[in-house]
């Protein structure tokens, strides 16, 4: 476990981080004591998270921090409520879908301005959509479904589709489709603009650094104005710094994307005692293991299935997260349509041993698996150590893990090269739909037998497919209701049988605020409603 739990030391035992952000000082645990709060230099709320923002362009952003920021300074056509309902945002009504499912017509609001004072209309939305289709880092999520973006009227958008698509409406809630001002981005139609942003959101960006941004209310915003005087978004390098800043009251709100599990538990307990406020959002992040299926030893499906059967999810959940990351046996989060089942097998050491024996292991031959975890993600390291110890206990004569930590950006860069035999990863779908989880891991454009040579399955590092899988993916996206659920269940059954991915756990979005603020609220896409943050009377 982490240093704080194994040594019994509290957070004051950690060395305090030193950096250029002068608003952070000495750690002082003064929960609920106004006199202990540091003096404020402005009325803006301070919101802390981990990492840094390197890509602010909606077409290129793919990190939690960047998407959270964009959700405050931009808008999307539609939003998902916390209960999952589709709500118009820049659209003025729900989309109209033609009888054949190939044309989607979207009426737009007529009272929206960009931060540069120019008008938002159908041409502006079309500009942003076409730009995303050309240069978007995640433009594969469209999957060739949009064949034309049309503007039949000044405030009417029309999408022509290559095939009917049930998930496309959910796609229209994706932060990556946030519109930008055609005037401000005239010279950036085919390249990214990563250090400025001109959108339509409730805040406008007035200062940008990779580790600090200032957001001020946009006084010409079309909707409800922010309930606060503005935000200072800051990003710290490690969990100890984030925990210390929240503990001392030097930040108003803390987002939970990179908090160590022991410190997350400590924050939960403080919230239970009324010393902090804790908001919970939808559980949309899955943690999973990818196995390289086109090279030994995982070319052999028996070995992949043995790995899946050898994983004690309950033990890992408790030891890593004190149960805050519940075990997961599906690639689709349970809160989404089609995520209710458990197609992956639970722990079965006897079956794992039999499969390994049939593959030529055990009986004097131990399979040593190189297992890579992201060194800058503490939960990954703990997961790897606990699984390694569990296998040493349960299958010492058959299977062992040889652990290797690597920084996450390096892992992502090398993943599609087939570098990792086994690697721990996580995934947050860019929009809340099973398609956003299954297609990025399973879709394949060119294959030979069970090997994907080109497509998302190759880019994801598994290189696995099976005959009929891609067709099943497309077919599931054409249908609705029970028929779609049955098809999603069949797809996951194929993936579970192939065992190139092993779901491990589910992560719930959380945020904490000081007691002087209202409890943070989340939308249906797992982002904090920053404009709703407000002070409350004690």
C-alpha positions in Angstrom: 0.0 0.0 0.0 1.0 3.6 -0.1 3.5 5.1 2.3 0.9 6.9 4.4 -0.9 3.6 5.3 2.0 1.3 5.8 3.9 3.6 8.1 0.9 5.0 10.0 2.0 8.5 9.4 -0.5 11.3 8.7 -0.3 13.8 5.8 1.8 16.2 7.8 4.7 13.7 7.6 4.9 14.1 3.8 7.3 16.7 2.4 5.4 19.7 1.0 5.7 20.3 -2.7 7.5 23.5 -3.8 6.7 25.2 -7.0 5.8 28.3 -8.8 2.2 28.5 -7.6 2.5 31.0 -4.8 -1.0 30.3 -3.6 0.1 27.0 -2.1 2.0 27.3 1.3 2.6 25.2 4.3 0.2 22.3 5.0 -2.1 23.0 7.9 -5.0 20.7 8.8 -7.6 23.3 9.8 -10.9 21.8 8.6 -13.9 23.9 9.5 -11.8 26.7 11.2 -12.2 29.9 9.3 -9.2 31.5 11.0 -7.0 28.9 9.5 -8.0 29.6 5.9 -5.4 31.4 3.9 -6.1 34.9 2.8 -7.8 35.3 -0.6 -6.5 37.6 -3.3 -9.7 37.4 -5.3 -13.3 36.1 -5.2 -12.5 33.4 -7.8 -12.7 29.8 -6.6 -9.6 27.7 -6.8 -10.2 24.3 -8.4 -7.3 21.8 -8.2 -6.6 18.7 -10.3 -3.6 16.7 -11.4 -1.3 16.9 -14.4 -1.2 19.7 -16.9 -3.2 20.9 -20.0 -1.1 20.5 -23.1 -4.0 20.4 -25.7 -6.9 22.8 -25.2 -8.3 22.5 -28.7 -11.5 20.4 -28.6 -10.4 18.5 -31.7 -7.2 17.4 -29.9 -8.1 17.3 -26.2 -8.3 13.8 -24.7 -7.3 14.1 -21.0 -9.7 14.4 -18.1 -8.4 17.8 -17.2 -8.7 19.3 -20.7 -12.2 18.0 -21.2 -13.3 19.2 -17.7 -11.9 22.7 -18.6 -13.6 22.7 -22.0 -16.9 21.8 -20.4 -16.7 25.2 -18.5 -15.6 27.4 -21.4 -17.6 25.7 -24.1 -21.0 24.1 -24.8 -22.1 21.1 -26.8 -25.3 20.6 -28.8 -26.7 18.3 -26.2 -25.9 17.4 -22.6 -26.7 14.3 -20.5 -28.2 14.9 -17.1 -27.0 13.0 -14.1 -29.9 10.7 -14.5 -29.0 10.1 -18.2 -31.6 12.2 -19.9 -30.7 13.9 -23.2 -31.1 17.7 -22.8 -30.7 20.4 -25.6 -27.9 22.9 -25.0 -26.8 24.7 -28.1 -29.6 22.8 -29.9 -33.0 24.3 -29.3 -34.9 20.9 -29.3 -34.2 17.2 -29.5 -32.9 15.9 -32.9 -35.4 14.9 -35.6 -34.4 11.5 -37.1 -35.7 10.5 -40.5 -37.6 7.3 -41.0 -34.6 5.5 -42.5 -32.3 6.7 -39.7 -29.9 8.3 -42.2 -30.7 12.0 -41.7 -30.5 13.9 -38.4 -31.9 17.4 -38.3 -31.0 19.7 -35.3 -32.6 23.0 -34.7 -30.2 25.5 -33.0 -30.6 28.3 -30.5 -30.6 31.8 -32.1 -29.4 33.8 -29.0 -25.8 32.4 -28.7 -22.6 34.4 -29.0 -19.0 33.3 -29.1 -16.6 34.9 -26.6 -15.3 37.1 -29.4 -18.8 38.5 -30.0 -19.5 36.7 -33.2 -22.7 34.8 -33.7 -23.1 31.0 -33.2 -25.2 29.6 -36.0 -25.4 26.5 -38.2 -22.4 27.5 -40.3 -20.3 27.9 -37.1 -21.4 24.5 -35.9 -20.7 22.9 -39.3 -17.2 24.5 -39.3 -16.4 22.9 -36.0 -17.8 19.5 -36.9 -15.9 19.4 -40.2 -12.8 20.5 -38.5 -13.1 17.7 -36.0 -13.6 15.2 -38.7 -10.4 16.4 -40.4 -8.0 16.8 -37.5 -9.7 15.3 -34.4 -7.5 13.1 -32.4 -10.6 11.0 -31.6 -12.3 11.4 -34.9 -12.4 7.6 -35.2 -15.3 7.7 -32.7 -17.4 9.0 -35.6 -16.5 5.7 -37.4 -17.4 7.0 -40.9 -21.0 7.5 -39.8 -21.3 11.1 -40.8 -21.0 11.5 -44.6 -22.1 15.2 -44.9 -22.6 18.2 -42.6 -25.2 20.5 -44.1 -26.8 23.9 -43.2 -30.2 24.1 -44.9 -31.2 27.1 -42.8 -29.2 29.7 -40.7 -30.1 27.9 -37.5 -30.6 24.4 -38.7 -27.9 21.7 -38.9 -28.4 18.5 -40.9 -26.2 15.4 -40.6 -26.2 12.8 -43.4 -25.2 9.3 -42.2 -23.7 6.4 -44.0 -26.0 4.1 -41.9 -28.5 4.4 -39.1 -26.8 4.9 -35.7 -28.4 4.6 -32.3 -25.3 6.0 -30.5 -24.8 9.1 -32.7 -27.2 11.2 -30.6 -25.1 10.4 -27.5 -22.0 11.3 -29.6 -23.4 14.8 -29.9 -22.9 15.3 -26.1 -19.1 14.7 -26.5 -16.9 17.6 -25.4 -14.7 17.0 -28.4 -17.6 18.4 -30.5 -17.6 21.7 -28.7 -17.9 24.5 -31.3 -15.3 27.1 -31.8 -15.5 30.5 -33.4 -14.8 30.3 -37.2 -13.5 33.8 -37.0 -11.0 33.1 -34.3 -10.0 29.7 -35.8 -9.8 30.9 -39.4 -6.1 30.1 -39.6 -6.5 26.8 -37.7 -9.0 24.9 -39.8 -6.4 22.2 -40.4 -4.2 22.4 -37.3 -4.7 22.7 -33.6 -4.8 25.8 -31.5 -3.8 24.6 -28.0 -3.1 27.7 -25.9 -6.3 29.8 -26.6 -10.0 29.1 -26.8 -12.9 31.0 -28.1 -16.2 29.2 -27.5 -19.7 29.9 -26.2 -19.5 28.6 -22.6 -20.5 30.3 -19.3 -16.8 31.3 -18.7 -14.2 32.8 -21.0 -10.6 31.9 -20.7 -8.5 35.0 -19.7 -5.2 33.4 -18.8 -3.6 30.1 -19.9 -0.6 28.2 -18.8 -0.3 24.4 -18.9 -0.5 24.3 -15.0 -2.8 27.3 -14.4 -5.8 28.9 -16.1 -8.1 31.7 -15.2 -11.8 31.6 -16.1 -14.1 34.7 -15.8 -17.8 34.7 -16.3 -18.9 35.5 -19.9 -21.3 38.4 -19.4 -23.1 37.7 -22.7 -23.7 34.0 -22.0 -27.0 32.8 -23.4 -27.9 30.6 -20.4 -27.8 30.7 -16.6 -24.7 32.7 -15.5 -22.1 31.1 -13.3 -23.0 31.1 -9.6 -19.5 32.2 -8.7 -17.1 35.1 -9.6 -14.8 33.0 -11.6 -12.3 30.1 -11.3 -8.6 29.6 -11.0 -7.8 26.1 -12.3 -4.5 24.7 -11.0 -2.8 21.5 -11.7 -0.3 19.9 -9.3 2.1 17.1 -10.0 1.2 14.5 -7.4 -1.4 13.3 -5.0 0.3 14.4 -1.9 0.3 18.0 -3.1 -3.4 17.8 -4.0 -4.4 16.2 -0.7 -2.3 18.8 1.2 -3.8 21.7 -0.6 -7.4 20.5 0.1 -6.6 19.6 3.7 -5.2 23.1 4.4 -8.1 24.9 2.7 -5.8 26.4 0.1 -8.0 25.1 -2.7 -11.8 25.3 -2.7 -12.5 22.2 -4.9 -10.5 19.1 -5.6 -11.2 16.8 -8.6 -10.4 13.1 -7.9 -8.8 12.0 -11.1 -5.3 11.4 -9.6 -5.7 11.0 -5.9 -4.0 8.0 -4.2 -6.5 5.6 -2.8 -5.5 6.0 0.8 -5.9 9.8 0.5 -9.2 9.3 -1.4 -10.5 7.2 1.5 -9.3 9.9 4.0 -11.2 12.6 2.1 -14.3 10.3 2.0 -14.1 9.9 5.8 -13.7 13.7 6.3 -16.8 14.2 4.2 -18.7 11.6 6.3 -17.8 13.7 9.4 -19.0 16.9 7.7 -15.6 18.4 7.4 -15.7 18.4 3.6 -18.4 18.1 1.0 -18.2 15.2 -1.4 -19.9 14.9 -4.8 -20.2 11.7 -6.7 -20.8 11.4 -10.5 -21.4 8.5 -12.8 -18.9 5.6 -12.9 -17.6 6.0 -16.4 -14.0 5.0 -16.1 -13.0 1.3 -16.5 -9.7 -0.2 -15.6 -8.5 -3.2 -17.6 -5.6 -5.2 -18.7 -4.6 -5.6 -22.4 -2.9 -8.8 -23.6 -0.9 -8.8 -26.8 -2.7 -11.5 -28.8 -0.5 -11.7 -31.9 2.7 -12.9 -30.3 3.7 -15.6 -27.7 2.7 -16.3 -25.1 -0.7 -14.7 -25.6 -1.1 -15.9 -29.2 -2.5 -19.0 -27.4 -6.1 -18.3 -26.3 -5.8 -20.8 -23.5 -3.1 -18.6 -21.9 -5.2 -15.5 -22.2 -8.2 -17.3 -20.7 -6.0 -18.6 -17.9 -4.9 -15.0 -17.1 -8.5 -13.9 -17.0 -9.4 -16.7 -14.6 -6.4 -16.1 -12.4 -7.4 -12.5 -11.4 -8.8 -12.0 -8.0 -10.8 -8.8 -8.5 -12.3 -8.7 -5.0 -8.9 -8.9 -3.4 -7.5 -6.3 -5.7 -10.4 -3.9 -5.1 -10.1 -4.2 -1.3 -6.3 -3.9 -1.2 -5.9 -1.2 -3.7 -9.0 1.0 -3.0 -10.7 -0.2 0.2 -13.5 -1.2 -2.1 -13.9 2.3 -3.7 -13.1 0.7 -7.1 -15.6 -2.1 -7.4 -14.7 -5.2 -9.4 -15.7 -5.2 -13.0 -16.4 -8.0 -15.4 -17.5 -6.1 -18.4 -16.0 -3.5 -20.8 -19.2 -1.4 -20.6 -19.9 0.5 -17.3 -22.9 -0.9 -15.5 -24.7 2.5 -15.5 -24.9 2.4 -19.3 -27.4 0.5 -21.5 -25.9 -2.9 -22.1 -23.5 -2.8 -19.1 -25.6 -4.8 -16.7 -24.0 -8.2 -17.4 -20.8 -9.9 -16.2 -19.6 -11.8 -19.3 -16.0 -12.2 -18.1 -15.3 -15.1 -15.7 -14.7 -14.7 -12.0 -11.7 -16.1 -10.2 -11.2 -19.8 -10.8 -7.7 -21.0 -10.0 -8.4 -24.7 -10.9 -9.6 -23.9 -14.4 -6.6 -21.5 -14.9 -4.2 -24.2 -13.9 -5.8 -26.7 -16.3 -5.6 -24.3 -19.2 -2.0 -23.5 -18.4 -1.2 -27.2 -18.1 -2.8 -27.8 -21.5 -0.7 -25.0 -23.0 2.5 -26.7 -21.7 3.1 -24.8 -18.5 3.2 -25.9 -14.8 4.9 -29.3 -14.1 8.4 -27.7 -14.0 7.8 -24.9 -16.6 6.7 -21.5 -15.2 5.3 -18.8 -17.5 6.8 -15.5 -16.7 4.7 -12.6 -18.1 6.2 -9.1 -18.5 3.5 -6.9 -17.0 3.6 -3.1 -17.5 1.9 -0.6 -15.3 1.8 3.2 -15.6 4.3 4.4 -13.0 2.6 7.7 -12.6 -0.7 6.1 -11.7 -0.4 4.8 -8.1 -3.4 2.5 -8.3 -1.8 0.7 -11.3 1.3 -0.1 -9.3 -0.6 -1.4 -6.4 -2.8 -3.5 -8.6 0.3 -5.0 -10.3 2.0 -5.8 -6.9 -1.1 -7.4 -5.5 -1.8 -9.6 -8.5 1.8 -10.6 -8.6 1.6 -11.7 -4.9 -1.7 -13.4 -5.4 -0.3 -15.5 -8.3 2.7 -16.4 -6.2 0.2 -17.7 -3.6 -2.2 -19.4 -6.0 -0.2 -20.6 -9.0 3.5 -20.4 -8.1 4.5 -23.4 -10.2 2.6 -22.1 -13.3 2.5 -18.3 -13.6 4.4 -15.3 -12.4 4.4 -11.6 -13.3 7.6 -9.7 -14.1 6.7 -6.1 -13.3 7.8 -3.0 -15.2 6.7 0.6 -14.5 6.6 3.1 -17.3 5.3 6.7 -17.6 1.9 6.8 -19.1 2.7 9.0 -22.1 5.3 6.5 -23.1 2.9 3.6 -22.7 0.3 5.4 -24.9 2.9 6.2 -27.6 4.1 2.7 -27.9 0.8 0.8 -27.3 0.0 0.4 -31.0 3.5 -0.9 -31.8 2.9 -4.2 -30.0 5.4 -3.3 -27.3 3.6 -4.7 -24.2 2.8 -8.3 -23.6 0.4 -7.3 -20.8 -0.4 -3.7 -19.7 -2.7 -2.1 -17.2 -4.8 0.8 -18.7 -8.0 2.7 -18.1 -10.6 4.2 -20.5 -13.3 6.8 -20.2 -15.6 6.8 -23.2 -15.8 10.2 -24.9 -19.6 10.0 -24.7 -21.9 7.8 -22.5 -22.8 4.9 -24.8 -21.6 1.3 -25.1 -20.3 2.1 -28.6 -17.8 4.5 -27.0 -16.3 1.6 -25.0 -16.6 -1.3 -27.4 -15.5 0.2 -30.7 -12.3 1.8 -29.4 -11.1 -1.6 -28.2 -12.7 -4.0 -30.6 -13.3 -2.5 -34.0 -11.0 -3.6 -36.8 -10.6 -2.5 -40.5 -8.3 -5.2 -41.8 -7.7 -8.7 -40.3 -6.4 -12.2 -40.8 -8.2 -14.8 -38.8 -8.1 -13.7 -35.2 -5.4 -11.0 -35.7 -6.4 -7.4 -36.3 -3.8 -5.8 -38.6 -5.4 -2.3 -38.9 -8.0 -0.6 -36.8 -8.7 0.4 -33.2 -8.0 -3.2 -31.9 -4.5 -2.8 -33.2 -4.0 0.7 -31.9 -5.2 -0.4 -28.5 -2.4 -3.0 -28.2 -4.3 -6.2 -28.3 -4.4 -6.9 -32.1 -7.3 -9.3 -31.4 -10.5 -9.8 -33.4 -12.7 -12.7 -34.3 -14.8 -13.4 -37.4 -18.1 -11.6 -37.3 -17.2 -9.2 -34.5 -16.9 -6.0 -36.6 -20.2 -6.8 -38.3 -21.8 -7.3 -35.0 -20.5 -4.0 -33.7 -22.1 -2.1 -36.7 -25.3 -4.1 -36.4 -25.7 -3.3 -32.7 -25.5 0.4 -33.5 -28.4 0.2 -35.9 -30.9 -1.2 -33.5 -32.6 0.0 -30.3 -34.2 -1.5 -27.2 -34.1 -5.2 -26.5 -32.6 -6.1 -29.8 -29.6 -3.8 -29.2 -29.1 -5.1 -25.7 -29.0 -8.7 -27.0 -26.5 -7.8 -29.6 -24.3 -5.9 -27.1 -24.4 -9.0 -24.9 -23.3 -11.2 -27.8 -20.4 -8.8 -28.6 -19.1 -8.9 -25.0 -19.5 -12.6 -24.9 -17.2 -12.8 -28.0 -14.7 -10.5 -26.3 -14.8 -12.4 -23.0 -14.1 -15.6 -24.9 -11.2 -14.0 -26.7 -9.8 -12.7 -23.4 -7.5 -10.1 -25.1 -8.9 -7.6 -22.5 -9.5 -8.3 -18.9 -11.8 -5.8 -17.1 -10.5 -5.1 -13.5 -12.4 -2.3 -11.8 -14.8 0.6 -12.2 -14.0 4.1 -11.1 -16.6 6.6 -9.9 -16.1 10.3 -10.5 -15.7 12.3 -7.3 -15.0 15.8 -6.3 -14.6 17.5 -2.9 -15.4 21.1 -1.8 -14.8 23.0 1.4 -17.8 23.3 3.6 -18.3 26.9 2.6 -19.3 25.8 -0.8 -22.2 23.7 -2.1 -21.6 20.0 -2.9 -20.1 19.6 -6.4 -22.5 18.3 -8.9 -21.8 16.1 -12.0 -23.4 15.9 -15.4 -24.1 12.6 -17.1 -20.7 12.7 -18.9 -18.9 12.6 -15.6 -17.8 16.3 -15.5 -18.2 18.6 -12.6 -20.7 21.5 -13.3 -18.2 24.2 -12.4 -20.6 27.0 -13.1 -22.8 25.6 -10.4 -20.2 25.9 -7.6 -21.4 28.5 -5.2 -20.8 29.6 -1.6 -23.4 28.7 1.0 -24.4 30.2 4.3 -23.2 28.3 7.3 
